[in-house]
Each structure stands twice: as structure tokens, then as C-alpha cells.
Amino acid sequence: MTRLRLLIALGSAVMCSAILVTAAGSRSKTEAGAPGRATAGALASFDGSKKESRFLDFLQTPRRPGNLLARRGVAGYSAQGRRIGVLQRGDPALDGEVLVFGCIHGDECAASEIQPHPPASGCPDPGSDIYLVPNLNPDGFALGTRLNGRGVDLNRNFPAAWRPIGERGDPQYSGPRPFSEPETRLAARIVRRLRPEVTIWFHQYGETRPLVRAWGQSIPAARRFAQLAKVPFRRLPWPAGTAPNWQNHRFPGTASFVVELPRGPLADAAKWHLGRSIVRLARRVGDDDDVPGKR
């Protein structure tokens, strides 16, 4: 049985590699004349250090076609020292990155198990470049709380329209200052490094149906995702100190929005449907005529 599983895994890897070799080139940054990912030197200049230019390099290799297997590693650590992982699926040589955060509130982590893949083969999609942070708040998840390990609501701790809210341990405590928490600083570092065209933040709320919400420049991409996922869309202003509002202000022309899921675990069919919708969105965001921020 062990030998059979090994043969199946090897066959799947060969098949995935063959798919990417066949499909590469239509949207390749290095081979189709499309704008390439910023060089290490350019990233060093943007972030102020060569060390920053190497952050998440394990997600970018190999840059050439030939490997569709998922790349994964540790991006950083929580306030209490737990690992925060990141996963890349698809072809990192393509334009049009999509970044997904499956959990920022520790008691809203149903989306942390979503795995984007095309429905037929189960292989990472060769026409997309998707990055996943399944759980940005492992301390809150371990404690069964919305807050992080230091009693801060991470989605009130970003500098966009930040203001003091509550006290430590309150449901929406915004922390002593913007970016006071290692988790929010890590999220911002990931966004700065990857420069995703679209970032999706998953939450859970008290209603029975999923909901996509956005404001400002993120509305077109959010509405598009809602159409793909066949869920309602709502135009709603961002609360103070939220992650999507920070990215939308910090990186004009990109889109960061929220998907609210119902409380409780996700059914397998829902995971598959949302994963497929993420892939379908990622296939489109790199197209010249489908710019996320275009109205």
C-alpha cells in the first residue's frame, strides 16, 4: 500500500509538471513580455534592505515552468511564538497574484482549510498564482478567542483610520498603537513583499448566508468574486484600523476585501466551491483588461 501511494504521488507530480510546461508561456512574466516581478535589487530599494528582498523567496522558486507542486514554509511567528505558515499554489512566474488570509480572528477560522485548485486534476492551477496564509492568528485560535494572544483585535490594529478602541481584552481592542502586534506587522510585510493584485480576507459572522463586502477601490474585484462564488455583495465602509482599508490606501490600484462566512465549520462542498472561485478570480486578475481597481 505504501508503494502504491508513492507511485500515485509521483504520477501526480509528473502530471502536474507536464500541465504547467504545456500551459506556461501565455502569461509568463519572463517569457511572454509581461512586466516581471520586481528584482531583488528593486525590492531592496523599496523596503530598505536586502534581507527584506529575500523574504518569502521559498515561495518563488522554481521560477521557470516545470513544478506545480505547492510551495510552503513559515513566514513568521505569533505574539506567543506559534508559527504562521504561508502556501503558494500555481505558477509563481505569472502576473496577477492573489493573496488569501483564511483567519485573522481566532474564532473565525473555517476558511483556513480552503485549498484553491481546479476541479478536474486536483493539481495546482497552472494559470494562476495564489498565496495563502491559512491562519494569521494561531494564538487566538488556540485560545478560542477573536483576539490575539495579547488581547488585541488584529483587524483594528492596522494604521488606516486607526483610533483607540476599548481596553485590552475587549472584543474590538485596537491595541496601544497601529502595528503594535507581530501578526499585523507580518501581514503588512507579506503584502509589501508580494504586492498582490487582490487580497481576500475571510471572516465569519452571525448570518446564515455568505457575504462579500468592500468599499472604495476594492469594489470591482469584490463584486467580481461575489459573482464567481454566487454570493451576495454589499458596499460597506471599513471600520477603523482594518487590514483591507490599509492595503487599499497603501497600494493604489490593488484590491483588498472581505468574505464573511456563516458561523460554524464549512462543508466540504463549500470549501471546494470557494477554492474554485478563488482560482477563477486568480486566472482573471492578471489580464490587461481586468485590472482589479478599474471601475
MOJO-V675329 format. One record per residue. OMEGA is omega as a letter, one per 20 degrees, with the letter a starting at -180 (none if undefined). D_LAST is the distance of its C-alpha to the last C-alpha in Angstrom with 2 decimals. Layout:
omega=OMEGA d_last=D_LAST
omega=OMEGA d_last=D_LAST
This chain:
omega=r d_last=54.30
omega=r d_last=53.11
omega=r d_last=53.59
omega=r d_last=51.66
omega=r d_last=48.68
omega=r d_last=48.79
omega=r d_last=48.85
omega=a d_last=45.90
omega=r d_last=43.89
omega=r d_last=44.87
omega=r d_last=44.05
omega=r d_last=40.60
omega=r d_last=40.01
omega=a d_last=41.24
omega=r d_last=39.09
omega=r d_last=35.93
omega=a d_last=36.81
omega=r d_last=37.44
omega=a d_last=34.09
omega=r d_last=32.31
omega=r d_last=34.57
omega=a d_last=33.78
omega=a d_last=30.02
omega=r d_last=29.52
omega=a d_last=28.66
omega=a d_last=25.69
omega=a d_last=23.28
omega=r d_last=25.90
omega=a d_last=25.11
omega=a d_last=28.67
omega=a d_last=29.58
omega=r d_last=26.69
omega=r d_last=25.84
omega=r d_last=22.63
omega=a d_last=22.20
omega=r d_last=24.65
omega=a d_last=24.66
omega=r d_last=25.92
omega=r d_last=29.68
omega=r d_last=32.03
omega=a d_last=32.82
omega=r d_last=29.26
omega=r d_last=28.70
omega=r d_last=32.03
omega=a d_last=31.01
omega=a d_last=27.73
omega=r d_last=29.51
omega=r d_last=32.85
omega=r d_last=35.12
omega=r d_last=35.99
omega=r d_last=36.52
omega=a d_last=32.84
omega=r d_last=32.03
omega=r d_last=34.18
omega=r d_last=32.62
omega=r d_last=31.57
omega=a d_last=33.03
omega=r d_last=34.62
omega=a d_last=31.25
omega=a d_last=30.72
omega=i d_last=34.03
omega=r d_last=34.90
omega=a d_last=32.09
omega=r d_last=33.54
omega=r d_last=33.37
omega=r d_last=36.23
omega=r d_last=35.60
omega=r d_last=33.28
omega=a d_last=35.18
omega=r d_last=33.31
omega=a d_last=33.66
omega=r d_last=34.32
omega=a d_last=35.82
omega=r d_last=36.04
omega=a d_last=33.36
omega=a d_last=35.25
omega=a d_last=37.23
omega=r d_last=36.95
omega=r d_last=38.83
omega=r d_last=41.79
omega=r d_last=41.71
omega=a d_last=40.18
omega=r d_last=38.26
omega=a d_last=34.50
omega=r d_last=33.73
omega=a d_last=30.82
omega=r d_last=30.47
omega=r d_last=28.68
omega=a d_last=28.40
omega=a d_last=27.54
omega=a d_last=27.66
omega=r d_last=27.07
omega=a d_last=27.05
omega=r d_last=23.61
omega=r d_last=20.24
omega=a d_last=17.60
omega=r d_last=19.39
omega=a d_last=18.86
omega=a d_last=20.93
omega=r d_last=22.33
omega=a d_last=24.50
omega=a d_last=26.68
omega=r d_last=28.44
omega=r d_last=28.21
omega=a d_last=30.42
omega=r d_last=33.78
omega=r d_last=34.30
omega=a d_last=30.91
omega=a d_last=31.38
omega=a d_last=31.26
omega=a d_last=28.33
omega=a d_last=30.36
omega=r d_last=31.94
omega=r d_last=28.87
omega=r d_last=29.27
omega=r d_last=26.50
omega=r d_last=28.23
omega=a d_last=28.07
omega=a d_last=30.30
omega=a d_last=32.92
omega=a d_last=34.48
omega=r d_last=33.67
omega=r d_last=33.10
omega=a d_last=30.13
omega=a d_last=27.43
omega=a d_last=27.80
omega=a d_last=24.23
omega=r d_last=22.65
omega=a d_last=23.24
omega=r d_last=23.34
omega=a d_last=24.93
omega=r d_last=26.38
omega=a d_last=28.06
omega=a d_last=29.86
omega=r d_last=31.25
omega=a d_last=30.43
omega=a d_last=33.03
omega=r d_last=36.22
omega=r d_last=38.43
omega=r d_last=36.82
omega=r d_last=37.02
omega=a d_last=40.70
omega=a d_last=41.41
omega=a d_last=39.52
omega=r d_last=37.51
omega=a d_last=33.93
omega=r d_last=34.84
omega=a d_last=35.74
omega=r d_last=39.36
omega=r d_last=39.58
omega=a d_last=38.35
omega=r d_last=34.83
omega=a d_last=31.60
omega=a d_last=29.55
omega=r d_last=26.25
omega=a d_last=27.39
omega=r d_last=28.63
omega=a d_last=25.57
omega=a d_last=25.43
omega=a d_last=22.10
omega=a d_last=23.47
omega=r d_last=26.66
omega=r d_last=29.65
omega=r d_last=33.06
omega=r d_last=33.11
omega=r d_last=36.41
omega=a d_last=39.12
omega=a d_last=39.67
omega=r d_last=39.63
omega=a d_last=37.64
omega=a d_last=34.82
omega=r d_last=32.09
omega=a d_last=34.12
omega=r d_last=31.77
omega=a d_last=34.46
omega=a d_last=36.42
omega=r d_last=33.58
omega=r d_last=30.12
omega=r d_last=30.48
omega=a d_last=34.08
omega=a d_last=33.93
omega=a d_last=34.31
omega=r d_last=31.82
omega=r d_last=28.91
omega=r d_last=29.97
omega=r d_last=30.07
omega=r d_last=26.59
omega=r d_last=25.26
omega=r d_last=27.46
omega=a d_last=26.11
omega=r d_last=22.47
omega=a d_last=23.62
omega=a d_last=25.65
omega=a d_last=23.31
omega=a d_last=20.01
omega=r d_last=18.19
omega=a d_last=14.65
omega=r d_last=14.66
omega=r d_last=17.32
omega=r d_last=18.47
omega=r d_last=21.05
omega=r d_last=23.39
omega=r d_last=25.31
omega=a d_last=27.66
omega=a d_last=28.23
omega=a d_last=30.67
omega=a d_last=29.03
omega=a d_last=30.02
omega=r d_last=26.65
omega=a d_last=23.94
omega=r d_last=20.73
omega=a d_last=17.36
omega=a d_last=16.17
omega=r d_last=13.36
omega=r d_last=12.17
omega=a d_last=9.82
omega=a d_last=7.80
omega=a d_last=9.39
omega=a d_last=8.21
omega=a d_last=6.19
omega=r d_last=9.31
omega=r d_last=11.63
omega=r d_last=10.96
omega=r d_last=11.52
omega=r d_last=14.64
omega=r d_last=15.83
omega=a d_last=15.83
omega=a d_last=17.72
omega=a d_last=20.09
omega=r d_last=20.51
omega=a d_last=20.39
omega=r d_last=18.99
omega=r d_last=15.79
omega=r d_last=15.99
omega=a d_last=13.86
omega=r d_last=16.59
omega=r d_last=17.16
omega=r d_last=18.72
omega=a d_last=22.49
omega=r d_last=24.17
omega=a d_last=24.61
omega=a d_last=22.37
omega=a d_last=21.44
omega=a d_last=17.67
omega=r d_last=17.40
omega=a d_last=19.53
omega=a d_last=17.56
omega=r d_last=14.17
omega=a d_last=16.11
omega=a d_last=18.38
omega=r d_last=16.07
omega=a d_last=12.84
omega=r d_last=10.41
omega=a d_last=11.92
omega=r d_last=11.51
omega=a d_last=14.59
omega=a d_last=15.21
omega=r d_last=18.33
omega=r d_last=20.07
omega=r d_last=23.00
omega=r d_last=25.92
omega=r d_last=29.06
omega=r d_last=32.11
omega=a d_last=34.65
omega=r d_last=34.70
omega=r d_last=32.33
omega=a d_last=33.97
omega=a d_last=34.10
omega=r d_last=32.13
omega=r d_last=29.26
omega=a d_last=29.37
omega=a d_last=29.30
omega=r d_last=26.44
omega=r d_last=24.21
omega=r d_last=25.34
omega=r d_last=24.52
omega=r d_last=21.00
omega=r d_last=20.48
omega=a d_last=21.86
omega=r d_last=19.70
omega=a d_last=16.51
omega=r d_last=18.17
omega=a d_last=19.00
omega=a d_last=15.42
omega=r d_last=13.80
omega=a d_last=16.01
omega=a d_last=15.04
omega=a d_last=13.85
omega=a d_last=11.42
omega=a d_last=10.00
omega=a d_last=8.84
omega=a d_last=8.43
omega=a d_last=6.35
omega=a d_last=3.79
omega=none d_last=0.00
